[in-house]
Amino acid sequence: MADQRSLWDQVEPEADPEPMPAPRPAPVRATPRILRVTDLNRRVRGLLDADAVLADVWVEGEVSQPSFPGSGHCFFTLKDANSQLRAALFREELARAVVRPAHGMNVIIHGRVRAYEPQGTYQLYVDSITPAGAGDLHARYEALRAELAAAGLFDEGKRRQVPRWPRRIGVVTSPQGAVWRDIGNVLRRRYPLVQLVLSSTAVQGAAAAPAIVRALQRLYAQPGIDTIILARGGGSLEDLWGFNDERVVRAVAGSPVPIIVGVGHESDTTLADFAADLRAPTPSAAAELATPDGTQLPTILNRLRDRASAALLARADQRRRFLDTEGRALARLAPDIGAARQRTSDLLDRGWRAVGDRLERRRLLLEASGDGLRTLSPLATLERGYAVARTGDGRILRDPTAVAAGDALQVVVARGTVDARVERTRAGGTEDLLS
Amino acid sequence: MIDDAKLAVLTDEELARHPFDELVAALQRTVQGLEAGNVGLEESIELYKQGLRLHAACEARLREAELTITELGRRGASPDD
């Protein structure tokens, strides 16, 4: 075995096999044809390559004595209870493999059987290896999906909104290859204001799942990460198997910040996708979903500025209209000087007139009073024919008994005085005077 | 979060230190304040000036933006390394 393995270590993937020599009918010869070893091995190889079953075969068995030489390939023996078969798993397929072959491991292998001419052996060239016993990958995928869904890891209700304006985005992916480059390109074009934090990881092979979990946890320990993107390019179910690993799914579900999973192509859905806050169809789409469209930002900003301008203009216009209205109101409230003047003038006129009238009345009254006074004057009475009789001692005579016959009287009339003597006295009889 | 009350006294340099999204948010609040119309004309003019400053700060930030990338430890690097 040890010798074989050391020889196998030198085995490299072969170029396409030479075309199989066209089979021809064996010529009838008297003497047997003698083949060289090389020719014989080539003939065997041609037979194997022509077999459709051996070119695309599934085989189940137990891994025995795997070796991992420095070339990066893996060689082992696949056996069952009665038989064994040499198997080669080259570096590229080993990297994609879901499991790393281990001694005693039961596996299901897909590959093709070919002859290895230099050694005259045939072996199974493995292109896919998965653990046997747990059913095929699809069955395991569905079983795990049901289990984790029941555990609440995929609940719609726990999905968080991805921040609209992230400042730091953490990316878990392999820095090799197109995915990381695509994410960088999308963000450069779309929102270069963001800080990108790469937490690199293997994304395929048996070591991918724990590596992804470690890379996620490194990011979880970072402060100030707003959004995380977990990304990987497309591939077969085996290629993407790390994203169906329960440890990875649980790590995604436990993210302290919103996490976007963008694995494979549109049609690839891994269990990590279900556990994410947001599922992106591709890694580039994940980068787009994680950021605002920066190409729209100048437009958005200008629109905000225009709104500010419009608001200010409206405010100014409103103020002007207000002032106009106020001005009119003030004008209405202001005193009407002309009218006031008019009123004042009218009042003055009326005042003057009133005073004038009053003076006039006073004058008329005075005049009337003068007439009255004159009427009351004894001279006027005398003028009307009355006379005043005074006794000798000058008293006005009102009672006939105050004098006796022979007494001297002085009778005053309107234009002079008459000295007279009393003839006789008589009481009464004044009524005649008025008749 | 930018304190709106202090926005008026922030220098352009101080504004430039705030994250872009805070500047946009402050600009949005400023515009909304203007549109609400419950401030006087003088204050409206101040808000407008403030909005122009924020707009200019945002534009400058966009103009000068360059994606920065940092990388955490490489222990989980791809096996293709």
Contacts between the chains, C-beta under 8 A, distances in Angstrom:
chain1	res1	chain2	res2	distance
A	95	B	79	5.5
A	95	B	80	7.0
A	164	B	21	7.8
A	165	B	19	7.9
A	165	B	20	7.1
A	165	B	21	3.3
A	165	B	24	7.1
A	167	B	19	5.5
A	167	B	20	8.0
A	167	B	21	7.1
A	174	B	77	7.6
A	174	B	78	4.1
A	174	B	80	7.5
A	175	B	71	7.5
A	175	B	77	7.1
A	175	B	78	7.0
A	176	B	78	4.9
A	176	B	80	5.2
A	176	B	81	7.5
A	177	B	78	7.9
A	184	B	67	6.7
A	184	B	69	7.0
A	187	B	67	5.6
A	188	B	67	4.8
A	192	B	65	4.1
A	192	B	66	5.7
A	192	B	67	4.4
A	193	B	20	4.9
A	193	B	61	6.6
A	193	B	62	7.2
A	193	B	65	4.5
A	194	B	67	6.9
A	195	B	68	4.8
A	195	B	69	7.8
A	195	B	70	7.0
A	196	B	67	6.2
A	196	B	68	6.8
A	196	B	69	4.6
A	196	B	70	7.4
A	197	B	69	7.8
A	197	B	70	5.3
A	197	B	71	7.5
A	197	B	72	6.5
A	198	B	69	6.4
A	198	B	70	7.2
A	198	B	71	4.4
A	198	B	72	6.8
A	199	B	71	7.8
A	199	B	72	4.5
A	199	B	76	7.4
A	200	B	71	6.7
A	200	B	72	7.6
A	200	B	74	5.8
A	200	B	76	6.1
A	200	B	77	5.1
A	200	B	78	7.0
A	201	B	76	4.0
A	201	B	77	7.3
A	201	B	78	7.4
A	202	B	76	6.3
A	202	B	77	7.0
A	202	B	78	5.0
A	202	B	79	5.3
A	203	B	78	7.0
A	205	B	79	5.9
A	207	B	79	6.6
A	211	B	76	3.9
A	212	B	76	7.4
A	214	B	75	6.8
A	214	B	76	5.0
A	215	B	72	7.8
A	215	B	76	4.6
A	218	B	72	4.9
A	218	B	73	6.4
A	218	B	76	7.8
A	219	B	72	7.0
A	222	B	72	7.2
A	294	B	62	7.0
A	294	B	65	7.8
A	297	B	58	7.7
A	297	B	62	5.8
A	298	B	59	7.1
A	298	B	62	6.6
A	300	B	24	7.9
A	301	B	24	7.4
A	301	B	27	7.3
A	301	B	55	5.7
A	301	B	58	5.2
A	301	B	59	6.2
A	301	B	62	7.8
A	302	B	55	7.9
A	304	B	24	8.0
A	304	B	27	5.3
A	304	B	28	6.4
A	304	B	31	5.2
A	304	B	51	7.4
A	304	B	55	6.8
A	305	B	51	6.7
A	305	B	52	7.0
A	305	B	55	4.7
A	307	B	31	4.9
A	307	B	34	7.7
A	307	B	35	6.6
A	308	B	30	6.8
A	308	B	31	4.9
A	308	B	34	5.4
A	308	B	47	7.6
A	308	B	48	5.5
A	308	B	51	4.1
A	308	B	52	7.4
A	308	B	55	7.8
A	309	B	48	7.3
A	311	B	31	6.8
A	311	B	34	3.7
A	311	B	35	4.5
A	311	B	37	7.3
A	311	B	44	7.4
A	311	B	48	7.8
A	312	B	34	6.1
A	312	B	44	5.6
A	312	B	45	6.9
A	312	B	47	7.8
A	312	B	48	4.4
A	314	B	37	7.3
A	315	B	34	7.1
A	315	B	37	6.2
A	315	B	39	8.0
A	315	B	41	6.0
A	315	B	44	4.4
A	316	B	41	6.4
A	316	B	44	7.7
A	318	B	37	7.1
A	319	B	41	4.7
